[in-house]
Amino acid sequence: MKVTYDVETDTLTVVFRDVPIAESDEDKPGVILDYDVAGNLVSIEVLEASSRVEEPRSVTLATTG
C-alpha cells in the first residue's frame, strides 16, 4: 500500500494495488474510487485533502491482532 499527498494539487491518494485502473467513480464529491477490470478497489483519491483530512502530510499505521 502506498499513501501520497500532493501539496500542489492538494490531493491525497491511497493505492492498495499497483495495477491499471479500468474505472473511476466519484463516490461522494471530492472522493474518487478507482477500480481494476475485475471491479476490485485499487485506490482512493481525496481532492481538497487539506480541508477533508486532519493531517494529510502525516500517516499513522495501526495494526491489530
Secondary structure, DSSP 8 states (H G I E B T S, - for coil): -EEEEETTTTEEEEES--S---EEEEEETTEEEEE-TTS-EEEEEETTGGGTSS-TT--------
